[in-house]
């Protein structure tokens, strides 16, 4: 059975496909996950604190100093690792939402740059005809300033001193 014959709701990835195509929906969807992960992290931090108090307070008759701590260390470490990974997940969700938005902005910018390049290329390939400025020297009239400021040739240095 092809995907064209099935209704929209039979495709489990159709909703996620639509979310992936829209940056605002993508950010909203990741924000929902972010809230859930932050809530889990807050509850696990409380659980970590209570577990630490309970495990370190559980002493067996004949324990020496620090043995209760050493017994509780593996449990505390496992919860610390879980919390560390959850913090990584939350920062990853935030980065992903920002990068998705940045990607959309970059795509718009690239489209604009390409349009500008095409327009510039068209202007270069078909320049507009402009009227030539009038030049008095071409008509044979003497120029008003025959001093050092005017353009001269090296062969026309009769009135000037050489360097």
C-alpha positions as CSV (number, residue, x, y, z in Angstrom):
1,X,0.0,0.0,0.0
2,X,1.5,3.3,-1.0
3,X,1.6,6.4,1.2
4,X,-0.7,8.2,-1.2
5,X,-3.6,5.8,-0.5
6,X,-3.4,6.0,3.3
7,X,-5.2,8.8,5.1
8,X,-3.3,11.5,6.9
9,X,-3.8,10.1,10.4
10,X,-2.4,6.7,9.5
11,X,1.0,8.2,9.0
12,X,2.5,8.5,12.5
13,X,5.3,10.8,11.3
14,X,3.1,13.3,9.5
15,X,2.6,15.6,12.5
16,X,6.3,15.6,13.2
17,X,7.1,16.3,9.6
18,X,4.8,19.3,9.7
19,X,6.5,20.5,12.9
20,X,9.9,20.1,11.4
21,X,9.0,22.3,8.5
22,X,7.8,25.3,10.7
23,X,10.4,26.9,13.0
24,X,7.8,28.4,15.3
25,X,6.1,25.0,15.7
26,X,9.5,23.4,16.2
27,X,10.4,25.8,19.0
28,X,7.0,25.3,20.7
29,X,7.3,21.5,20.5
30,X,10.8,21.6,22.0
31,X,9.6,24.0,24.7
32,X,7.0,21.4,25.7
33,X,9.8,18.8,26.0
34,X,12.0,21.4,27.9
35,X,9.3,21.9,30.5
36,X,8.9,18.2,31.0
37,X,12.6,17.7,31.4
38,X,13.0,20.6,33.8
39,X,10.1,19.2,35.9
40,X,11.8,15.8,35.9
41,X,15.1,17.4,36.9
42,X,13.5,19.3,39.8
43,X,11.8,16.1,41.1
44,X,15.0,14.2,40.8
45,X,16.9,16.8,42.7
46,X,14.5,16.5,45.6
47,X,14.8,12.7,45.3
48,X,18.6,13.0,45.3
49,X,18.6,15.2,48.4
50,X,16.3,12.8,50.3
51,X,18.2,9.7,49.2
52,X,21.5,11.3,50.3
53,X,20.0,12.1,53.8
54,X,18.6,8.6,54.1
55,X,21.5,6.6,52.8
56,X,24.1,8.6,54.8
57,X,22.0,8.3,57.9
58,X,21.6,4.5,57.6
59,X,24.2,3.1,59.9
60,X,24.9,-0.4,60.8
61,X,26.1,-1.4,64.3
62,X,29.9,-1.5,64.3
63,X,30.3,1.1,61.4
64,X,33.4,3.2,61.5
65,X,33.5,6.8,60.6
66,X,32.6,7.4,56.9
67,X,31.5,3.8,56.1
68,X,27.8,5.0,55.7
69,X,29.0,7.6,53.2
70,X,31.0,5.1,51.3
71,X,28.0,2.8,51.0
72,X,25.8,5.7,49.8
73,X,28.3,7.0,47.3
74,X,27.3,4.7,44.3
75,X,23.6,5.6,44.8
76,X,24.4,9.3,44.9
77,X,26.7,9.1,42.0
78,X,24.1,7.4,39.8
79,X,21.5,10.1,40.5
80,X,24.2,12.8,40.0
81,X,24.9,11.3,36.6
82,X,21.2,11.3,35.7
83,X,20.9,15.0,36.7
84,X,24.0,15.9,34.7
85,X,22.6,14.3,31.6
86,X,19.2,16.0,32.1
87,X,21.0,19.3,32.3
88,X,22.7,18.4,29.0
89,X,19.3,17.5,27.5
90,X,17.8,20.9,28.5
91,X,20.7,22.9,27.1
92,X,20.6,20.8,24.0
93,X,16.9,21.4,23.5
94,X,17.5,25.2,23.9
95,X,20.4,25.1,21.4
96,X,18.4,23.1,18.9
97,X,15.5,25.6,19.0
98,X,17.9,28.5,18.5
99,X,19.8,26.7,15.7
100,X,16.5,25.9,13.9
101,X,15.5,29.5,14.0
102,X,19.0,30.6,12.8
103,X,18.8,28.1,10.0
104,X,15.5,29.6,8.8
105,X,17.0,33.2,9.0
106,X,20.1,32.1,7.1
107,X,17.9,30.5,4.3
108,X,16.0,33.8,3.9
109,X,19.3,35.7,3.9
110,X,20.8,33.4,1.2
111,X,17.7,33.9,-0.9
112,X,18.0,37.7,-0.6
113,X,21.7,37.6,-1.4
114,X,21.1,35.5,-4.5
115,X,18.4,37.8,-5.7
116,X,20.8,40.8,-5.3
117,X,23.5,38.9,-7.2
118,X,21.1,38.2,-10.1
119,X,20.0,41.8,-10.2
120,X,23.6,43.1,-10.1
121,X,24.6,40.7,-12.9
122,X,21.6,41.8,-15.0
123,X,22.7,45.5,-14.5
124,X,26.3,44.7,-15.5
125,X,25.2,42.7,-18.6
126,X,22.8,45.4,-19.8
127,X,24.0,48.8,-18.7
128,X,21.7,51.8,-19.3
129,X,22.9,54.1,-22.0
130,X,24.0,57.4,-20.5
131,X,24.6,60.7,-22.3
132,X,28.3,61.5,-22.6
133,X,29.3,64.6,-20.7
134,X,30.3,67.6,-22.8
135,X,34.0,68.1,-23.0
136,X,35.3,71.5,-24.0
137,X,38.8,70.3,-24.9
138,X,37.4,68.0,-27.6
139,X,35.8,70.9,-29.4
140,X,39.1,72.6,-29.8
141,X,38.5,75.4,-27.3
142,X,41.4,76.3,-25.0
143,X,40.9,75.0,-21.5
144,X,40.6,77.7,-18.8
145,X,43.4,76.2,-16.6
146,X,46.6,75.3,-18.4
147,X,48.5,74.8,-15.2
148,X,49.7,71.7,-13.4
149,X,46.1,70.6,-12.7
150,X,45.1,69.7,-16.2
151,X,45.9,66.4,-17.9
152,X,48.9,66.5,-20.1
153,X,51.1,64.1,-22.0
154,X,54.8,63.5,-21.4
155,X,55.3,64.7,-25.0
156,X,53.6,68.0,-24.3
157,X,56.0,69.4,-21.7
158,X,57.3,72.4,-23.6
159,X,56.3,75.0,-21.0
160,X,57.2,73.0,-17.9
161,X,60.5,72.0,-16.4
162,X,61.5,68.4,-16.2
163,X,62.1,66.8,-12.9
